[in-house]
Amino acid sequence: MTQQRLTRASTDQEIIVLWLAGKSKTTVKTYVCHVKQFIDFMNQPLAEITLDDLVLWVNRLNLTYTPPTVANKILCIKSLFSFCVKVGYLSFNIGALIKPPKTRDKRAEKILDQGDVKRLIEQATPGRDRVLLCLIYTTGLRVSEAVNLTWSDLKGNKLAVYGKGSKLRFIIVPDWLLEQLQTLPKISEFIFATSTGKPIDRIFTHRMIKKCAEKAGIDPKTSAHWLRHSHASHAINNGCNVRLLQESLGHSKLETTEKYLHINPNSGSSQFITF
């Protein structure tokens, strides 16, 4: 049976653009880097790549990067080949013949106890920065989701959040946090804005958290994503339903949420977070 062709793409560059369509800005930036490195190494069209080529590439990765990084790069290229076959650009999925290395799940090492979370947040500058950290921890938002929030996303006691793949979900904001959000100056359309009205970025947030962690005397590797991990762990420990947590975090697969180990439409995982 002949594979139906679902695309008019005639070059690798065109098919890569189609593959990236709909992915988040952060994912696109990462994938573009991985694919460029892969294409440069192969120095030939995707259709001409053989298993021998892939094995050489994986061996080179293993000599240069840590297992988690190697795994991420391989999964990226496997995704590209799978897409190419799915839309009929390629007839065979050569990427299916390679597997990423098994890596140890270090999620447990990236969960702060509630005392450390409180100390971290207390070191942030009162106002915008402190409210941002409270929001990320209390709701479990990704940092990219939080810094790009606009005032129009705030709908009553809920936030309309556009996550990976521009998927929309609604996050309940506790009353105490809602009051803090509403005290922030409305400099522009963005809730967390700079003095010029532009949204603060991930890099600024990352550096700010590092400084707060240093002042608080907690793990210097602490990041915004650690607050998201901590939210998930603390919510489950306090009785949050795993499917409700999945919806709040925006996970596409329940298995991802279950690693943190009765839906109520008027509930949200933020209600299980207390200070």
C-alpha positions in Angstrom: 0.0 0.0 0.0 1.4 3.4 -1.1 1.8 6.0 1.7 -0.5 9.0 0.9 1.4 12.2 0.6 -0.1 14.9 2.8 2.4 17.7 2.0 3.7 19.6 -1.0 7.1 20.1 0.7 9.9 19.2 -1.7 13.0 20.1 0.4 14.2 19.2 3.8 14.1 22.8 4.9 10.4 23.0 3.9 9.5 19.8 5.8 11.3 21.0 8.9 9.4 24.2 8.9 6.1 22.2 8.7 7.3 19.9 11.5 8.0 22.9 13.8 4.7 24.5 13.1 2.5 24.8 16.2 5.3 24.1 18.7 6.0 26.6 21.5 8.7 29.2 21.0 11.0 27.5 23.5 10.6 24.1 21.8 11.2 25.6 18.3 14.4 27.3 19.5 15.7 24.0 21.0 14.7 21.9 18.1 16.2 24.2 15.5 19.5 24.0 17.4 19.4 20.2 17.5 18.3 19.8 13.9 20.9 22.2 12.6 23.6 20.3 14.4 22.3 17.0 13.0 22.1 18.3 9.4 25.6 19.7 9.6 26.9 16.4 10.8 25.1 14.3 8.2 25.8 16.7 5.3 23.3 14.9 3.1 19.5 14.9 2.5 17.2 13.2 5.0 16.2 10.7 2.4 19.8 9.5 2.0 20.6 9.0 5.6 21.3 5.4 6.6 21.4 3.4 9.8 25.2 3.6 9.6 25.1 7.4 9.6 22.8 7.5 12.6 25.0 5.1 14.6 28.0 7.3 13.9 26.0 10.4 14.9 24.9 8.8 18.2 28.5 7.6 19.0 29.7 11.2 18.5 26.9 12.5 20.8 27.9 10.0 23.5 31.5 11.2 23.4 30.4 14.9 23.8 27.3 15.1 25.9 25.7 13.7 29.0 23.1 11.0 28.7 20.1 13.4 29.3 21.3 15.7 26.6 22.0 12.8 24.2 18.5 11.6 24.9 16.9 15.0 24.1 18.8 15.3 20.8 17.9 11.7 19.7 14.2 12.2 20.6 14.1 15.4 18.6 15.5 13.7 15.5 13.2 10.7 15.9 10.2 13.1 16.1 11.4 14.7 12.8 11.7 11.4 11.0 8.3 10.2 12.3 6.7 13.3 11.0 8.3 13.0 7.6 6.9 9.5 7.2 3.5 10.4 8.6 3.0 13.1 6.0 4.5 11.0 3.2 7.7 13.0 2.7 9.8 9.9 3.5 8.8 6.3 2.8 10.7 4.7 5.7 11.3 5.9 9.3 15.0 5.3 9.8 14.8 7.1 13.1 12.8 4.3 14.6 15.9 2.1 14.6 17.8 4.2 17.2 16.9 4.6 20.9 17.8 7.3 23.4 19.8 6.2 26.4 18.0 5.5 29.6 18.4 8.4 32.1 17.7 8.6 35.8 14.7 10.6 36.7 16.1 13.4 38.8 12.7 15.0 39.4 12.8 14.2 43.1 16.0 16.1 43.5 14.3 19.2 42.1 11.6 19.5 44.6 11.9 22.1 47.4 10.2 21.6 50.7 7.6 24.3 51.5 9.9 26.0 54.0 12.6 26.5 51.3 9.9 27.8 48.8 8.7 30.3 51.4 12.3 31.5 52.1 13.0 31.8 48.3 9.9 33.9 47.7 10.6 36.1 50.7 14.0 37.1 49.1 12.3 38.4 46.0 11.7 42.2 45.6 8.2 43.0 46.9 5.7 43.6 44.1 6.2 42.2 40.6 9.0 39.8 41.3 7.6 38.3 44.5 4.1 38.0 43.0 5.6 36.3 39.9 7.3 33.6 42.1 4.1 33.2 44.1 2.2 32.6 40.9 4.6 30.1 39.4 4.7 28.1 42.6 1.0 28.3 43.5 -0.3 27.5 40.1 2.5 25.4 38.7 2.9 27.5 35.5 5.8 27.1 33.2 8.0 30.3 33.4 7.3 31.0 29.7 3.6 30.8 30.4 3.8 33.1 33.4 5.9 35.9 32.0 3.7 36.2 28.9 0.4 36.6 30.7 -1.6 39.6 29.8 -4.3 41.4 31.8 -6.9 40.1 29.4 -5.9 36.5 30.3 -7.2 37.2 33.8 -10.9 36.3 33.8 -12.5 36.6 37.2 -10.6 34.2 39.4 -9.1 32.2 36.5 -6.2 32.7 34.2 -6.4 31.7 30.5 -3.1 30.0 29.9 -1.7 29.1 26.5 0.7 26.2 27.0 2.7 24.0 24.7 1.3 23.8 21.2 -0.8 26.9 22.1 -3.2 24.7 24.0 -5.6 26.7 26.2 -6.3 25.7 29.8 -7.8 27.7 32.7 -6.0 28.0 36.0 -7.9 28.9 39.2 -6.2 31.7 41.2 -6.7 31.7 45.0 -8.3 34.9 46.4 -5.1 35.9 48.3 -3.0 35.7 45.1 -5.7 37.4 43.0 -5.5 40.3 45.4 -1.7 40.5 44.9 -2.0 40.4 41.2 -4.5 43.2 41.2 -2.1 45.4 43.2 0.5 45.4 40.4 0.7 48.5 38.2 -0.9 48.2 34.8 2.1 49.5 32.8 1.1 47.7 29.6 -1.0 44.7 28.5 1.4 42.3 30.2 0.9 41.5 33.9 4.7 41.1 34.6 6.1 44.0 32.6 9.3 46.0 32.6 9.4 49.8 33.0 9.1 50.0 29.2 6.0 47.9 29.1 7.6 44.8 27.6 7.1 41.4 29.3 10.0 40.3 31.5 11.8 37.4 30.0 12.9 33.9 31.1 16.5 34.9 31.4 15.7 37.8 33.8 13.4 35.4 35.8 16.2 32.7 35.9 18.8 35.2 37.2 16.4 36.6 39.7 15.6 33.2 41.2 19.3 32.3 41.4 19.9 35.5 43.4 17.0 34.7 45.7 18.2 31.2 46.2 21.6 32.4 47.2 20.2 34.9 49.7 17.8 32.2 51.1 20.7 29.7 51.5 19.0 27.0 49.5 20.2 24.8 46.5 21.9 27.2 44.0 20.5 25.1 41.1 17.0 26.1 42.1 15.0 27.4 39.0 11.5 28.3 38.0 10.9 24.8 36.9 11.8 23.6 40.4 8.9 25.7 41.7 6.7 23.9 39.1 7.9 20.5 40.3 7.4 21.5 43.9 3.9 22.7 43.2 3.1 19.3 41.7 4.6 17.3 44.5 3.0 19.4 47.3 -0.4 19.5 45.6 -0.5 15.7 45.5 0.8 15.3 49.0 -2.1 17.6 50.1 -4.7 15.5 48.4 -5.0 16.9 44.9 -6.4 14.4 42.3 -3.8 13.4 39.8 -6.1 14.1 36.8 -6.9 17.5 38.1 -3.2 18.1 38.5 -2.6 16.9 34.9 -5.1 19.5 33.7 -3.6 22.3 35.8 -0.1 21.6 34.6 -1.1 21.2 31.0 0.4 17.7 30.6 -0.7 15.9 27.5 -0.1 12.5 29.1 -1.3 11.3 32.5 1.8 9.2 32.9 3.9 12.4 33.1 1.8 13.7 36.0 1.8 10.3 37.7 5.5 10.6 38.2 4.7 13.1 41.0 2.7 10.7 42.8 -12.7 12.8 40.9 -12.4 16.0 38.9 -14.3 19.0 40.2 -14.9 21.8 37.6 -14.8 24.4 40.4 -11.4 23.1 41.8 -7.8 23.6 40.7 -4.5 22.3 41.9 -3.7 25.8 43.2 -6.3 25.3 46.0 -4.0 22.6 47.5 -1.1 24.9 47.9 -0.7 26.8 51.2 1.9 29.0 52.8 
